[in-house]
């Protein structure tokens, strides 16, 4: 089935931008959470530049369904999948009473398992490609397609202007697989301890009862 013209135009823009990075000898990498709505970006780029490394932040707290889905998608799309983990062992990720930090300080847990492990990648590569969209929350609405990081590499947001409707149209027309937890009412799927269901929108299924909508990747790793 043919995609509508607006989506084709956005894919053409991604193709052009990836070509520009290549011509400038800028080395890109991708990060993905491997949720269903993450797949259009992975699918589009895998058909343009299949060798771009795709990094998965293996926090140690993901749903087993997410790990299985990650491996399935990597096989089906032919992704150059890489896993990256925190260098801080889990035994040192506990508070004074012995509980993991996600129980008392989820910001610090996110820092140890997501933000900090990302920083060496930003030194190693020139362009970080990720799938944030402007319609997901207020913080992401203020992002630009290309942002500078504190490490002087660049973030590229190829899906920033894609709407939720376009994401799901692409998924449907390309017959992309679905995360197995979708059918159980999950919409935003992150680490298991910090994900709740059912949720109403992309980010409100995370960090229940807290004024927190980001893990830090899309706030701390942007040059202010």
Secondary structure, DSSP 8 states (H G I E B T S, - for coil): ----HHHHHHHHHHHHHHHHHHHTT--EEEE----GGGHHHHHHHHHH-TTSEEEEE--S-B-HHHHHHHHHHHHHHT-EEEEE--SS-GGGSB-TTS-BGGGT-HHHHHIIIIIHHHHHHHHH-SEEE----TTS-HHHHT--SEEE-TTS-EEE-TTTT--HHHHHHHHHHTT----TTGGGT-SS--BGGGB-SS-SSSSTTBSTTSS----STTTTTS--
